[in-house]
Amino acid sequence: MKPPLLVLIHLSEESTATIAAHYDILYAPDRQRRDEMIAGPARKVAVVLTNGSTGLTAEEMRALPHLQLVCTLGAGFENVDVAHAEAHGIEIATGAGTNEDCVADHALGLLLAILRNIPVLDRYTRDGGWRETIPLQPQLAGKRVGIVGMGNIGKKIARRAAAFDAEIAYCNRKKRDDVDYHYFPDVAQLAGWADCLIVAAPGGAQTRHLINARVLEELGPQGYLVNIGRGSIVDTDALGAALSSGRLAGAGLDVYEGEPQPPAALIALPNVVLTPHIAGWSPEAIRASVTQFLRNCEEHFAAAEPVLRA
């Protein structure tokens, strides 16, 4: 008999089939089914599969007396109660490293889309417009690109932007010894230097509204913001005010406050490109994440080397 597994996130048919070969899936990707499962059928599970946005609370962990392992599909774990898990001997494992290339690709896609105004130009062209009657759009080559968060994803974004002949600098919790890009200890200083600011930092209390009105003011009316980190990092009201007043040129967001609802302050603005928190999703990345999840479970229950910990 296969062991039960509580799944709190949406899975594709392919991912479901792969995981179902090893586990009896208790599928609860919405609040109603989640509450019902945790209150009854899932009480015997030893493993929960979630992600950083969906998370798992201390109260929910207490309702699962046999819980040993919480896995996130992807690198994030900001809404998993790590303190409670550690206090009760519950392992946390992530899919860090499985979707980094996909996220970095998407970050550059958003930057190019907003810098070159591609969505607006697409609609304009379909309506019969032609180039002589529209403003010229800036190029990425020669621009200064500041990256907030120089982890593995930040480094991959930097390499991609450098391939466009952009100048790179970054802000991080501390200076890194493994990159040669210029380091700014303060995000507002980085924004003042940059033409384009890409947010690739983790979520959580420490980074909440790190990109605020002051940072956007430093980035300025010719500046562009991209966020593929977490929605909580950017102050949505401050961003909307800067974009609508012309104090910021444009923004490309894959993540935003209030997900899954799109930010009301931004959806009507023509200088914003929005995608539905999908930067880390590709067939290749999801397959790698599922494989990593199964490997994390195997290593945990085999009491092998510690898996990726939060």
N, C-alpha and C positions, 0 to 999 in steps of 0.2 A: 504493500500500500504506500502510495506517495504521501509525503508529509504535506500538511496544509500551508499555504502561503497567502497572507493578506496583501492585496495589491490596491493601493490608494490612488493610482494614477492611470491615465488612459494608456492602453497598449494597442498596438496594431495587431492585425490577425497573425502576421508573421511572428512578432514578438511573443504573442500569447501562445502560439503553437510551440515555439522553442522552449519557453518556460514550463509549459504544461507537460512536457516530456519528463520533467523532473519533480514538479510540484502539483498538488491539487489546489488550483487557484480559487481564492475567495475574492471576487472582483468587486471593488467598491470605489469607483472613480468619481462619485458625487457625494455630497454631504449626507443625503438620506440613507443611501446604501452603506456609507461609512459608519454612521451611527448605529445602524441596525446590525452590521457585522460585528463591530466591537462590543456591542451589548450582548451578543450571543454566539453565533457560529464561529467567530474568530478567536474565542477565548483560549483555544488550545494551540494557537500558532506560536512558533518559535521565531519566525522571520516576518518582517514587514518590508514591502517594497514601496517607496515613496519617491519624492524628489524635493529639492530645496524649497520650492514655492509651496508645495502641499504640506510638507513637514509631518511631524508627529508630536503631539503634546505630552506633557508629563501625565496628565489625567488619563489620556488614552493608553499610555504605557502601563499605568497602574491597573487598568482594566484588562490587561493581557498578561496574566500571571506567569505564563511560560515563555515570554518573550526573551530571546537571547541576542538577536541581531536586527538592526535597522539598516537597510540599504537604501541609498539614493541613486536613482538613474540619472547620472550626470554628476558634476563636481560639487554643486551647491548642497548645503545642509543647514541653511540659516534658520529655517523654521522647525528643525528638529531640536527638542529640548536636550541638548548635549549634557548639561549639568545633571539632570535627572538620570539620564542613561548611564553616565559614568558612576554616579553614586550607587547605582543598583546593578552594576556589572553587566550592562547591556552594551554590546559592541556596536559601533557605527562604522559602516563602510561606504565609500563613495565610488563613483565612476570617473573620478578625476583622470584626465588624459585621453578619454575616449572620444571627445567631440571638439577638441581644441582647434583643429584645422578648420572644421566646419564653422565654428564661431568666428574665427579670424577672417575667413572668407566673407562671411556675412557682414562683419564690421566694415570691411573695405567696400563691399557692395552698397551699404547704406551711405558711406561717406561719398562715394562717387555719385550715387543717385541724387543726393541733396546738393552736392557741390555743382554738378552739371545740370541739376534741375530736371532729371530724366522723366519722372512721372508726369510733371506738368507739360513738358515738351511732347510726351507721348500723346496726351489728350489733345494738345494744341494741333499736332500733326493730323490726328484722326479727324479733327474738325475742319481740316483744309488749310491750316496755317502754313506759312513758309518763313524761312530764316531771316529775311531782310527786315522784318517788322518786330523783332524781339530783341531784348538785351542779350549781350554776350555773356556766357557763363564762364566762371574761372576754371582753371585746370589744377590738378593735384600736383603735378611736377613743380618743384621749387617752393612748395608750401612748407610751413613749419607745422608738424603734427606732434601734439603732446598726448601722451598716453598716461592715463591715471590707473595705476595698478600694473606693475611689471612682473606679473607671474608668467606662467607658461603661455597663456593666451595672449597676454600683453606682448611678450617677446615675439610671438608669431605674427601679431598685428604689425609690430615694428618692422619686421623683415619684409612683410608685404608692402607696407607704405614706403620703405626705403627703395624697393624695386621700382617705385614710381618716381624716383628721384626726389623724394620729400626729405626734409631734415627732421630728425627725430630727437625728442627729449621726453623725460618721464618724471612722474612723481610716484613715490612708493613709500611704504612704512619706513624703509631704510634703503640706503644706496646699495645697489647690487654690484658685486665684483665681476660678474660674468657677462656684462654688457658694457659697451663703450659710449652709449648715448649720454648726453648731458643730463644731470640729475638736478631736479628742483625739490627741495624739502617741503615746499608749500604749494598746494594746488592752485591758489590764486596767482602765485608767481608764474607757474607753468602756463596758466591761462593767459596771462599778460604777454607771454612770449609767443604763444601759439596762434596759428591761423585756424587750426582744426584741433578739437579736443575729443579724444576717444576714451570713454569710461569702460575699463575692464576690471574694476575692483569688485571684491565680494560684498554682499549685503550685510545687514546687521546694524546694531545700534551705533557702532563706531563710525560707520560711513553714511549714516542717514543724513540726507540733505547736504552731503559734502559739496555737491555742486549747487550752490545757492546764488542769490542775487549778486553778491560781490564777485564771485567767480565769473558769472556770466557778463558782468560789467567789464571785467578785465579782458574777457575774450573779445568783446566788442562788436560793433555793427557789421564788420566784415568777417566775423568768426562763425564757425560751424561746430555743432556738438553732435556726437554720436554716443549712444549708450547701449552697450550689450552686456553690462554688468548686472545690476539689479535696479528695479524701478525706484526703490526707496532712496537711492543715492542722489537722485535729481529732485530738487524742489519744483514740482510741476507748476505751481502758481507763479513762481519766479520765472520759470522758463516761458510760460505762456505770455507773461507780461513783456518779457524781453523780445520775443518773436513778433508779437502783435504791434509793438511800438517801433520796430526797426532797430532796436539796440542789439539784436543778434540776427545774423543773416539766415540761418537755417538750422534744422536739427533732424537727425535720423534716429529713431528709437525702436529697439526691439523689445524693450522692457519699460514699464511705467507703473506708477502708483495706481492702485485700485484694480489691478488685473483680476479677471480677464476683461473688464469693461475698458474700452479705450478712453483716454483722458479727454473729458468734455472740453477743457480749455484749449485743446490742441487740434481736435479733429477737423475744424473748419478752416484751419490756417493752411495756405498753399505752400508755405515754406517748411513744412514738416512731412517726413516720410515715416510711416508707422508699419511695423510688422508684428505679428502676434506671438512674441516670445518664442521664436522658432529658429533663432540663430544656431542653436546646437543640434538641430534636427536635420538629418539626412539619412538615407538608407544605410550608408556606411557607418555613420556615427551611432545610430540606434542599434545596429547589429553589434558593434563593438561594446556599447554600453550593456546590452543584455548578456553578452559573453563575459564581461567583467563582473556583472552581478552574480552569475552562476559560479564564477571562479571564487569570488569573495565568500559565497556560501560554502563552497566545497572546502576552502581553506579554514574557515571558521570551525566547521564541524569536524574537520580532521585535526584540529588543534595544531595546525602548521604555523608557519611564520605569521605574525600579525598582519591582517589585511590593512588597506588604506584606512587610517583612522581620521576622525574629525578633529 
